[in-house]
Amino acid sequence: MRWIALLLWAWLMPALAPALAQARTLADFTDLQAWTLSATDQVQAELRPAPDRSSAACVRYDFGRVAGHVALGRALPLDFEGNFVLAIPVRGQGALTALELKLVDASGNNVWWHRRADLAAPAQWTALATKRRHIGFAWGPAADKTLRHTERIELVLVGAQGARGELCFDALAMEPLPEPPAQWPDPMWQAGHGAPQPMPWSAAAPTAGQPVVLQTDFGQPRELSGMVLHWAPGQHASRYRVEGSLDGQDWRTLQAVAAGLGGHEVLYAPEQEARQLRLVIEQGAGDRLALQGVEFLDAGALGSPNALVEKQATLSRRGQFPRGFSGEQAYWTVLGVPGGAAQALMSEDGAVEPMKAGPSVEPFVEIDGQLHGWADVQVAQSLYRGYMPMPQVAWTHPQFRLETTAFADDAGGLQTQVRYRLHNPTAQARTITLWLAVRPFQVNPPTQFLNIPGGVAPLHRLDWQDGVLARDGQPLLATTTRPTRLLFGQGGAGGLRALRHPAGADQAAHWEDPQGFASVALQYAVELPAGASGDIVVVLPQTVPARLPQAVAPAAWFQAARQRSAAQWASLLNRTGLRFEGDTQGLADTVRTALAHILINQQGAAIRPGTRSYARSWIRDGAMTSAALASLGHAQVARDYADWFTPQLFANGKVPCCIDARGADPVPENDSMGAYLHLLATTYGHTGDLAWLRDKWPAAQKVLAYMDSLRAEEGAQKNGTPARSLYLGLLPPSISHEGYSDQAAYAYWDNFWGLLGYADGAAMAQALGDTTAAAHWRAQQACFQRDVLSSIAQAQHKYGMAAIPGAADRGDFDATSTTVALAPAGLQGVLPPAALHATFAQYWRNFTERRDGPQTWDAYTPYEWRTVGALVRLGERERALAAADYFLRDRRPLGWKQWAEVVGRDPRAPRFLGDMPHGWVASDFLRATLDLFAYEAPEREAWVLGAGVDPAWLQGQGLALRELHTPRGPLSYRARRVGATMTVDIAGGMRPPAGGLVIALPGSAAPARASIDGKPLACLPPAGLVVHRLPARLRFTAAAGGRALPPCPSLHRPSLPHP
């Protein structure tokens, strides 16, 4: 969006020039000692005087191979009253990800800011202006977020790896601005020398060379972001411009319209200021002009291209614009191949976006002159074979049916193939017309604002030649069947009705729109007999020129390619098998779909939660996702990920919280060290590759030592007093937990990960034969564990909590984060049992209130899938199954078997969703679901089978789990109940741990009779039904109120909690 930033500079600076000439200087750079310069890990920065201005200074920066920031700050107490503008002249060379102006209060915790993204430094001194309305609350715990007083200012240069250059700053100034009136009076309009009059207005259309000028005066400068012209039908201007002036002498063009549409015409003019405004009408659509009214949109009302389209959508028939612009939440899914270079998106309504931040292809159907979109039909979604990431959207209408099916194909170069199948359900032949609209709208909706903002995707130029449509010089769409014709136009402001310029399909055509709203619709008029169907196939190339069918019908070519892709997916998604009786929710299929989405979200070896907002790799997500992948037979993916991540660690052993195209991110998230160590341990556990582990061990040692240094920061010198003793020995505060983005916290989440990191470090050292290192890290783990347990006890006392708090300094409740203590940290045998019980009892009360109580809640995150695994481990089978059933019902759309990061109570209330499908949620779902059938219990050195299995799943054909991949080998078992008797067959392949395989299937806790490999048990061991050798067959009969097997004398460990 750099083009927008440049336009804003060009528009804003002339309007502000008079004010800036009278500005009051707040601070300059004559004394560099008043300023402090800091930089994040491995970023080089230098502050020096500017050679051309004594009041200015320059920051030289070099980001090397990392991402990060350089901060230039000083103490500067400021009071903010009324309206104002801040301005600072800059010049330099080089490009930055962003330039941030930060205002910080006395606590240092509350920050207000204005962020300029994609800053290209101007070569000449240029004033950057920030008005009060541009400044927003960034973060902090303050309840009152109004900007009133701050104590410090910071200028922050945000850069990506490789960014290198210089940015110079001159004196920062402030100028008061007049407050706009609470309500502007209705303007009076004057045409020529006539008397001013209110709307409506009409006149004869202009003659050649004699434009009609219609002018108004607001009485004082007025900030505008756009306007809406309400034309009378058929009496609109077809060519005109809007001009503004501050003095009535110097006029500048705010908007030029070359092909007016009439109706309710929305004009986009962000960051404009004018006292006088005039319409210069050069041509009319007919003999007369008639304006019924002019609606002025004040500053901020139309502050972005997205706002422009949303405004136009409110004035158009529902369905003419994508759902996301129409005030409704939109959902989508991903199309791609494992680790592919690009991923497409498909909306729930059938639009396809082939490349990130790119335009989409959206279907419409015309029949008997009536155009139908997503709002005029019944829409349903499904997946090929019920689980493969090859989605379909079906439109059902009494007069037609449209099925849009898409999949990614990388046989010879990555491309997305889309088939549109039209069906005539009526009893007579008819012509059904498919329109494929290519417009500058992403499938990623406008509510998505992180990383890649959703909504409008500027489209400046379209070229059509030989059946291929190119966008800004790059192939976008290739047809396998030539369309009937094409219609070009400016589709952002008027929908499909704006596409009025026809072109023949066999002729080259070209269309440009400097505002970035170039659009085209491909028309396919298909004659269909009664009950017949017809296919139209298009190809969306992503890495190479499109591959098209040769000497074969497009429909047959599409089907063959889809079958080839399906075979590839089948081999990837079925390495572990799961089936059970009565799977009405499609749980087993959702496991395979979630795995597919995780693989598609990858880019190369990088494991990412998503492909748009979250197109970056967080180490905690990657570590937990790697564990799920390894369990399902994809340990190589985890290994490749560890190989990719390791070289990007910081030199001091700090683990980046995340990595993306900008480089390694230095933001401290103190779960990262434990997560990275767990990734290494998980990979080694599943591959057994000692040489690989030895290669990674030096990096692991540096990470362990860095974690030691972090804990040392929280030693007795800082936390030796009674008031701070609950922080003693913990990891420092960080924002790794999503709930603590307002202010870094002493999150137990970080510390549970840290404990796991020490344990994994000791285990890896032991595997490498380094007994000295293993003993050292075990001792560090023991010391850290004592500190964590002490802190939890003190925090419970301080905040009067029976449950485990989420953070030591907040006393908050967050059972979803506490789950990490049970898995993967394995602390169930360490944490106080009463506190664990209280934590998840309170969670259950909260859950049932949301599920069964008044529907006043707004949203939740399906990271709560982790609680399913926790409840299973705590012996709460029924609760775990009830929670799983609830979460499964919140897949959106249900037929695509996926989750976003956020689930709203009202499915159509627009909100930020994180990303779809969300890979970390998918991994939480996978690990929790697998726990239902089998999980490792490190406190018992055992594996537990069937603790979360529903009794109904054991009826009929029963339950079968095939090749769950574990560090001890593949686990496979079958379980089936006939009457009161259960038969469990466990295959060979897995090496049972010291505590064996504990059978926790329904009815196993107190059986009337039991046998293992045909040998009856005389009593029930303390740990329950346990198998120590494989293969094995176990049979038991539920007591059903009768006499149960007597317990065997207890010689060893207490039994596990039993559902």
Secondary structure, DSSP 4 states (H G I P E B T S, - for coil): -HHHHHHHHHHHHHHHHHHHTTPEEEE-SS-GGG-EEEE-TT-EEEEEE-SS-TT-EEEEEE-TTB-EEEEEEEEEEEE--SEEEEEEEEEEESEEEEEEEEEE-TTS--EEEEEEEEEE--SS-EEEEEEGGG-EEEE-S-S-----EEEEEEEEEEE-TT-EEEEEE--EEEEEEPPPPSSPPPPPEEETTSPPBPSPEEEEPPBTTB-EEEEEEEEEEEEEEEEEEEEPTT--EEEEEEEEESSSSS-EEEEEESS---SEEEEEEEEEEEEEEEEEEEEESSSEEEEEEEEEEETTTT-SHHHHHHHHHHTS-TTSS-GGGTTS---EEEE--TT-S--EEEETTS-EE-STT--EEEEEEEETTEEE-GGGSEEEEEEGGGTSS-EEEEEEETTEEEEEEEEEE-TTS-EEEEEEEEE--SSS-EEEEEEEEEESB-SS-TT--SSS--SB--B-EEEEETTEEEETTEEEEEESS--SEEEEEE-TTTGGGGEEEEEETTS-EEEE-TTSBEEEEEEEEEEE-TT-EEEEEEEEESSSSPP--SSS-HHHHHHHHHHHHHHHHHHHH-SSEEE-TT-TT-HHHHHHHHHHHHHHH-BTTB--S-SSTT-SEEHHHHHHHHHHHHHTT-HHHHHHHHHHHGGGS-TTSPPPSEEETTEE-----TTHHHHHHHHHHHHHHHH--HHHHHHHHHHHHHHHHHHHHHHHHTSHHHH-SGGGGGGTTSPPPBS-SGGGTTS-B-BHHHHHHHHHHHHHHHHHHHHTT-HHHHHHHHHHHHHHHHHHHHHHHHHHHHHT-SSPBSBTTT--B-HHHHHHHHTTT--TTTS-HHHHHHHHHHHHHHHHHHHHS-S---EE-GGGHHHHHHHHHTT-HHHHHHHHHHHHTT-SSGGG----S-EESSTTS------SS-HHHHHHHHHHHHHHHEEEEGGGTEEEESTT--GGGGSTT-EEEEEEEETTEEEEEEEEEETTEEEEEE-S-S---TT-EEE-STT-SSEEEEEETTEE-SSB-TT-EEE-SSSEEEEEEE-TTSPPPPBPPP-SPPPPP--
